[in-house]
Amino acid sequence: MTDIEDLVDEIEELKMEIDALKKEVHEIPPHKHCLNCGVAIPPDKTFCSKKCEDEWNNMVKRKKKFTYIWLLFLGILVIILMFTFR
């Protein structure tokens, strides 16, 4: 009989721990994440540091530059094809 009582006590303790964890999960303060590194930050900020902001801006500039170069290449290719098949 004591084994069953021990198991019941252990189950009750586990239920209490689960309830405490559920309550803890609901108490996460409002926040958002840094666009560059994903670290949790206050909701009024976009980046966690100046370094992350600079890295993000450099990445955006590189992507824009690559897109413009790619579009220029495609435009030149279309013009070449138009004059080739006349």
C-alpha positions as CSV (number, residue, x, y, z in Angstrom):
1,M,0.0,0.0,0.0
2,T,2.8,2.5,0.7
3,D,4.0,2.2,-2.9
4,I,0.7,3.4,-4.2
5,E,0.6,6.2,-1.6
6,D,4.1,7.3,-2.6
7,L,3.1,7.3,-6.3
8,V,0.0,9.3,-5.5
9,D,2.1,11.9,-3.6
10,E,4.6,12.0,-6.4
11,I,1.8,12.6,-9.0
12,E,0.4,15.4,-6.9
13,E,3.8,17.1,-6.6
14,L,4.3,16.8,-10.4
15,K,0.8,18.3,-11.0
16,M,1.8,21.3,-8.8
17,E,5.1,21.7,-10.7
18,I,3.2,21.6,-14.0
19,D,0.7,24.3,-12.7
20,A,3.6,26.5,-11.6
21,L,5.3,26.2,-15.0
22,K,2.0,27.0,-16.8
23,K,1.7,30.1,-14.7
24,E,5.3,31.1,-15.4
25,V,4.7,30.7,-19.2
26,H,1.8,33.1,-19.1
27,E,3.9,35.8,-17.3
28,I,6.3,36.5,-20.2
29,P,6.6,40.3,-20.5
30,P,5.7,42.0,-23.8
31,H,8.7,42.0,-26.1
32,K,9.9,41.5,-29.7
33,H,13.1,40.2,-31.2
34,C,16.0,42.0,-32.9
35,L,15.7,41.8,-36.6
36,N,19.4,40.9,-37.0
37,C,20.2,38.4,-34.2
38,G,16.8,37.5,-32.7
39,V,17.6,38.5,-29.1
40,A,14.5,39.5,-27.1
41,I,14.3,43.3,-26.8
42,P,11.7,45.8,-25.5
43,P,8.7,46.3,-27.8
44,D,9.7,49.9,-28.6
45,K,13.1,49.0,-30.1
46,T,13.9,47.3,-33.5
47,F,17.6,46.3,-32.8
48,C,19.4,45.2,-29.7
49,S,22.5,47.3,-30.4
50,K,24.0,49.7,-32.9
51,K,26.2,46.9,-34.2
52,C,23.2,44.8,-35.1
53,E,21.5,47.8,-36.8
54,D,24.7,48.4,-38.9
55,E,24.9,44.8,-39.8
56,W,21.2,44.7,-40.9
57,N,21.6,47.9,-42.9
58,N,24.7,46.6,-44.7
59,M,22.9,43.4,-45.5
60,V,19.9,45.3,-46.9
61,K,22.3,47.4,-49.1
62,R,24.1,44.3,-50.4
63,K,20.7,42.7,-51.3
64,K,19.5,45.8,-53.1
65,K,22.8,46.1,-55.0
66,F,22.6,42.4,-56.0
67,T,19.0,42.9,-57.2
68,Y,19.9,45.9,-59.3
69,I,22.8,44.1,-60.9
70,W,20.7,41.1,-61.6
71,L,17.9,43.2,-63.2
72,L,20.5,45.1,-65.3
73,F,21.9,41.8,-66.5
74,L,18.5,40.5,-67.4
75,G,17.6,43.8,-69.2
76,I,20.8,43.6,-71.3
77,L,20.1,39.9,-72.0
78,V,16.6,40.8,-73.2
79,I,17.9,43.6,-75.5
80,I,20.6,41.3,-76.9
81,L,17.9,38.6,-77.6
82,M,15.6,41.1,-79.2
83,F,18.3,42.2,-81.7
84,T,19.6,38.7,-82.3
85,F,16.2,37.2,-83.5
86,R,15.1,40.0,-85.8
